[in-house]
């Protein structure tokens, strides 16, 4: 799941070398994925009215369901 978010974010960002994705899992099988991008790329990753971020979260949720877990995306 981390690779999926990283691939999408690097494809969107104008500075893909500054994209970092970290993955944390807790006891309840909920995975928290933190996405960090350059300040000038935050608008691109979030999109107008949050549509791009919403789409990334949807793809992440589908991937998590296939693995039998839950996933949360946090854009930092």
C-alpha positions in Angstrom: 0.0 0.0 0.0 2.9 2.3 0.7 4.3 1.7 -2.7 0.9 2.6 -4.3 0.7 6.0 -2.5 4.4 6.7 -3.3 3.9 6.0 -7.0 0.9 8.2 -7.3 2.4 11.1 -5.4 5.6 11.0 -7.3 3.7 11.0 -10.6 1.8 14.1 -9.5 4.5 16.1 -7.8 6.9 18.4 -9.6 9.6 17.5 -7.1 9.3 13.7 -6.8 12.6 13.4 -4.9 11.0 15.2 -2.0 8.1 12.7 -1.7 8.4 10.5 1.4 5.9 8.0 2.6 5.9 6.3 6.0 3.7 3.4 7.1 2.7 2.7 10.7 0.6 -0.3 11.8 -1.1 -0.5 15.2 -2.7 -3.5 17.0 -6.1 -3.1 15.4 -4.8 -3.9 11.9 -5.2 -0.2 10.9 -2.4 1.1 8.8 -1.6 4.8 9.0 0.2 6.1 5.9 1.8 9.5 6.1 2.6 11.3 2.9 5.0 14.2 2.9 5.6 16.4 -0.1 7.3 19.7 -0.9 5.3 22.7 0.2 4.7 23.8 -3.4 3.4 20.3 -4.3 0.8 20.1 -1.5 -1.8 21.9 -3.7 -1.2 19.4 -6.5 -1.5 16.4 -4.2 -4.6 17.6 -2.5 -6.3 19.0 -5.7 -9.2 21.3 -6.1 -11.7 20.8 -3.2 -9.6 17.7 -2.2 -10.6 15.6 -5.2 -7.1 14.2 -5.8 -6.6 13.4 -2.2 -10.0 11.8 -2.1 -9.2 9.6 -5.1 -5.9 8.5 -3.6 -7.7 7.6 -0.4 -10.2 5.6 -2.3 -7.5 3.6 -4.1 -5.8 3.1 -0.8 -9.0 1.8 0.8 -9.6 -0.6 -2.1 -6.0 -1.9 -1.7 -6.5 -2.3 2.0 -9.7 -4.2 1.7 -8.0 -6.7 -0.6 -5.4 -7.3 2.1 -8.1 -7.5 4.8 -7.0 -4.4 6.7 -8.0 -0.8 7.0 -5.8 2.1 5.9 -5.8 5.9 6.6 -3.9 8.4 4.5 -2.6 11.5 6.2 -1.0 14.3 4.1 1.5 16.2 6.1 
